[in-house]
Structure formats: structure tokens, C-alpha cells
Amino acid sequence: MTNGSAREPAATTPERILDAAEDLFAQKGYKGTSLGDVAERVGIRSPSLYNHFRNKEALYRAVLGRLLDDFAAPMEELTRGPISDQRLQDWLETIVRKHHANPNLARLLQHAALSGGPGTNDLIERFFQPMFGTDEGLAQPGLRALGEAGLQPWAVMAFNNLVMSYVTMAPMYRDLLGQDPFSEEALERQLALVKTLLRAVLALPAGPGHPG
């Protein structure tokens, strides 16, 4: 210990490999990343990787699994009880903050959508599918109205695009924004926007029928 405080435990070799692989898969995608790239980033020889992960696919799936464990947890928590307006807003804020703190999942998803890669079914089942589920006990008239109009899937996709495209595309708008898109001030503006839109959806009047 130093100055009376405990040091952070040193990352293990598998953790260092996962960290490096996550960054590289997020930057280059599955097909564009080699095990040699990962080994070089970690500072080990390529054959040493096989002591921890049997091949590139196993490493990619481990990276994906770790990200999904983190990002899917808030939705799993949300569905354990009644989905009130406040709990829904808290969930959305948590997800926005997670993407802001670690944009790698959004970037990895973008690569997967464009060029594929193993684990796509895991992405769909663990991250996306729960958001598309319907709950007959939902109290929010606006959410029921979207469901009755057949628009719930499009609303889910729109919110996902809004949240995740921010962390993949915002750096291009750095000069336009006049600030670091990953600064705390920028995060608060993004949160204000998505919360405003969510409140607008929740305030929709319930009613049968599809939009004309």
C-alpha cells in the first residue's frame, strides 16, 4: 500500500488480452483484426495468446460476452419489476452513461452489422431482443399506443440508433459542437435530449389504430 490507500490489483494477462482485443475489434471489426494485432498491443508473442484463448473466434466471443454482461444487466434489472415511468427513465440514463463511458460496444455493433462476425445471435438475444418484448402490464399509454400502432419495433430501433450512433459518429462533429463530444457537458446535453424524447413518447395518448 502507498499513502494509506490500496493499489489497484494488476490486470491479469487474460484481462489485458481482452482489453486490447476489445479496443481493436471496436476499431477494425472482427475480420480486420488479427491475433498478431492483439499480441502486439498486449506486448506478448502471438503463440502466447493460445494459452488463454484457443482462436480468434473464442477471443471475440469472450470480448462480446464481457460487454454484454455489462450492457445487458440494466435491462435485466428493469424487467424484474413493474416498468414505471421513472424506472424507464433511469434505465435509459444508465444505458446512455454506459455507452458514453465505453463506446466500444456501439462501435463493435456497427462493424458486426456491416461485415458480420461470430456471436451475432448472442447480440440479438441478449441485447436487442429484450427491448422488443411486449409487456401487457405496461402502464404507460404512450408505449401502449406505439404497440397498438405497430410502431414499437421502430421506436426501439430509433432510440438505439440515437444512443449508439452518438458515440460512433459524434467525434466527426467535434468542431461543430465546439467541445469534446465525450465531455461531461456533452453527456448532459445528450441525456437531456433522450429524456425529452422519452417523455414525449410516454405522453402519447393511448388509442387503437395505425397512423395514416
C-alpha positions as CSV (number, residue, x, y, z in Angstrom):
1,M,0.0,0.0,0.0
2,T,1.0,3.6,-0.6
3,N,0.0,6.7,1.3
4,G,-2.5,4.6,3.3
5,S,-4.6,3.6,0.2
6,A,-4.7,0.2,-1.6
7,R,-3.3,-0.1,-5.1
8,E,-5.5,-1.3,-7.8
9,P,-4.7,-5.0,-8.5
10,A,-2.6,-5.5,-11.6
11,A,-4.6,-6.8,-14.6
12,T,-4.1,-10.5,-15.4
13,T,-2.8,-11.5,-18.8
14,P,-6.3,-12.7,-19.9
15,E,-7.7,-9.3,-18.8
16,R,-5.0,-7.4,-20.7
17,I,-5.7,-9.5,-23.8
18,L,-9.5,-8.9,-23.5
19,D,-8.9,-5.1,-23.1
20,A,-6.6,-4.9,-26.1
21,A,-8.9,-7.2,-28.2
22,E,-12.0,-5.1,-27.3
23,D,-10.3,-1.9,-28.5
24,L,-9.1,-3.5,-31.7
25,F,-12.3,-5.2,-32.6
26,A,-14.1,-1.9,-32.0
27,Q,-11.7,-0.1,-34.2
28,K,-11.3,-2.7,-37.0
29,G,-14.1,-5.2,-36.7
30,Y,-13.7,-8.9,-36.4
31,K,-12.4,-9.5,-39.9
32,G,-9.9,-6.6,-39.8
33,T,-8.3,-7.7,-36.5
34,S,-5.7,-10.4,-36.3
35,L,-4.3,-12.2,-33.3
36,G,-1.0,-10.7,-34.2
37,D,-2.5,-7.2,-33.7
38,V,-3.8,-8.2,-30.3
39,A,-0.5,-9.8,-29.2
40,E,1.4,-6.7,-30.3
41,R,-0.9,-4.4,-28.4
42,V,-0.5,-6.5,-25.2
43,G,3.2,-6.9,-25.7
44,I,3.4,-10.7,-25.9
45,R,4.2,-13.2,-28.6
46,S,1.3,-14.4,-30.7
47,P,1.7,-18.1,-29.7
48,S,1.2,-17.0,-26.0
49,L,-2.4,-16.0,-26.8
50,Y,-3.3,-19.6,-27.4
51,N,-2.5,-20.3,-23.7
52,H,-5.7,-18.2,-22.9
53,F,-7.9,-18.3,-26.0
54,R,-8.0,-21.1,-28.5
55,N,-8.5,-18.9,-31.6
56,K,-9.7,-15.5,-32.8
57,E,-13.4,-16.5,-32.6
58,A,-13.1,-17.6,-29.0
59,L,-11.4,-14.3,-28.1
60,Y,-14.1,-12.3,-30.0
61,R,-16.8,-14.2,-28.2
62,A,-15.2,-13.6,-24.8
63,V,-14.9,-9.8,-25.6
64,L,-18.5,-9.8,-26.7
65,G,-19.7,-11.7,-23.7
66,R,-18.0,-9.4,-21.3
67,L,-19.5,-6.3,-23.0
68,L,-23.0,-7.9,-23.0
69,D,-22.7,-8.9,-19.3
70,D,-22.2,-5.2,-18.6
71,F,-24.7,-3.6,-21.1
72,A,-27.5,-6.2,-20.8
73,A,-27.6,-6.0,-17.0
74,P,-29.7,-2.8,-16.8
75,M,-32.4,-4.3,-19.0
76,E,-32.5,-7.5,-17.0
77,E,-32.9,-5.4,-13.8
78,L,-35.6,-3.3,-15.4
79,T,-37.7,-6.3,-16.3
80,R,-37.7,-7.7,-12.8
81,G,-40.4,-5.4,-11.6
82,P,-43.2,-3.0,-12.8
83,I,-41.9,-0.7,-15.5
84,S,-42.8,2.7,-14.2
85,D,-42.0,5.9,-16.0
86,Q,-39.2,6.7,-13.5
87,R,-37.6,3.2,-13.8
88,L,-37.7,3.5,-17.6
89,Q,-36.0,6.9,-17.5
90,D,-33.4,5.6,-15.0
91,W,-32.7,2.6,-17.3
92,L,-32.3,4.9,-20.3
93,E,-29.9,7.2,-18.4
94,T,-27.9,4.2,-17.3
95,I,-27.6,2.9,-20.8
96,V,-26.6,6.4,-22.2
97,R,-23.9,6.8,-19.5
98,K,-22.6,3.3,-20.2
99,H,-22.2,4.0,-23.9
100,H,-20.6,7.3,-23.1
101,A,-18.1,5.7,-20.7
102,N,-17.3,2.9,-23.1
103,P,-18.2,3.4,-26.8
104,N,-16.7,0.0,-27.8
105,L,-19.9,-1.9,-27.8
106,A,-21.6,0.5,-30.2
107,R,-18.5,0.5,-32.4
108,L,-18.4,-3.3,-32.4
109,L,-22.1,-3.5,-33.2
110,Q,-21.6,-1.2,-36.1
111,H,-18.8,-3.4,-37.6
112,A,-20.9,-6.5,-36.9
113,A,-23.9,-5.0,-38.7
114,L,-21.8,-4.1,-41.8
115,S,-19.4,-7.1,-42.1
116,G,-20.7,-9.7,-39.7
117,G,-18.8,-11.9,-37.2
118,P,-19.4,-14.7,-34.8
119,G,-21.8,-14.1,-31.9
120,T,-24.5,-12.2,-33.8
121,N,-27.2,-14.3,-32.3
122,D,-25.9,-13.5,-28.8
123,L,-26.1,-9.8,-29.6
124,I,-29.6,-10.2,-30.8
125,E,-30.8,-12.4,-28.0
126,R,-29.1,-10.7,-25.1
127,F,-29.0,-7.1,-26.1
128,F,-31.8,-6.3,-28.6
129,Q,-34.5,-8.9,-28.1
130,P,-35.4,-7.9,-24.5
131,M,-36.1,-4.3,-25.8
132,F,-38.5,-5.6,-28.4
133,G,-40.5,-7.6,-25.9
134,T,-44.1,-6.6,-25.0
135,D,-45.4,-6.3,-21.5
136,E,-49.2,-6.4,-21.3
137,G,-49.0,-4.8,-17.9
138,L,-47.3,-1.6,-19.2
139,A,-49.0,1.4,-17.6
140,Q,-47.7,4.0,-20.0
141,P,-50.4,5.0,-22.5
142,G,-47.7,6.2,-24.9
143,L,-46.0,2.8,-25.0
144,R,-49.3,1.0,-25.5
145,A,-50.2,3.5,-28.3
146,L,-46.9,2.6,-30.1
147,G,-47.6,-1.1,-29.7
148,E,-51.2,-0.7,-31.0
149,A,-50.0,1.2,-34.0
150,G,-47.3,-1.4,-34.8
151,L,-44.6,1.1,-34.2
152,Q,-42.9,-0.3,-31.1
153,P,-40.0,-2.0,-33.0
154,W,-39.3,1.2,-35.0
155,A,-39.4,3.2,-31.7
156,V,-36.9,0.8,-30.1
157,M,-34.6,0.9,-33.2
158,A,-34.8,4.7,-33.3
159,F,-33.8,5.1,-29.6
160,N,-31.0,2.6,-30.1
161,N,-29.7,4.5,-33.1
162,L,-29.9,7.8,-31.3
163,V,-28.0,6.5,-28.3
164,M,-25.4,4.3,-30.1
165,S,-24.8,6.4,-33.2
166,Y,-23.9,9.3,-30.9
167,V,-20.7,7.5,-29.7
168,T,-19.8,6.3,-33.1
169,M,-20.5,9.5,-35.1
170,A,-20.1,12.4,-32.6
171,P,-16.3,12.6,-33.0
172,M,-17.0,13.8,-36.6
173,Y,-18.9,16.7,-35.2
174,R,-16.3,17.8,-32.6
175,D,-15.6,21.1,-34.4
176,L,-19.3,21.7,-35.0
177,L,-20.1,21.1,-31.3
178,G,-17.2,23.2,-30.2
179,Q,-16.4,20.7,-27.4
180,D,-15.3,17.2,-26.7
181,P,-18.3,15.0,-27.5
182,F,-17.3,12.8,-24.6
183,S,-17.1,15.6,-22.1
184,E,-19.4,15.7,-19.1
185,E,-21.2,18.7,-20.6
186,A,-21.8,16.9,-23.9
187,L,-23.1,13.9,-22.0
188,E,-25.6,16.0,-20.1
189,R,-26.9,17.5,-23.3
190,Q,-27.3,14.0,-24.8
191,L,-29.1,12.9,-21.7
192,A,-31.4,16.0,-21.8
193,L,-32.3,15.1,-25.5
194,V,-33.1,11.5,-25.0
195,K,-35.1,12.1,-21.8
196,T,-37.1,14.8,-23.6
197,L,-37.9,12.4,-26.4
198,L,-38.8,9.6,-24.0
199,R,-41.2,11.9,-22.1
200,A,-42.8,12.9,-25.4
201,V,-43.3,9.2,-26.2
202,L,-44.7,8.5,-22.7
203,A,-47.2,11.3,-23.1
204,L,-48.7,10.0,-26.3
205,P,-52.4,9.4,-26.0
206,A,-53.5,5.7,-26.0
207,G,-55.8,4.7,-28.8
208,P,-56.4,2.0,-31.3
209,G,-55.5,2.2,-35.0
210,H,-52.5,2.7,-37.1
211,P,-51.2,6.1,-38.4
212,G,-52.5,7.0,-41.7
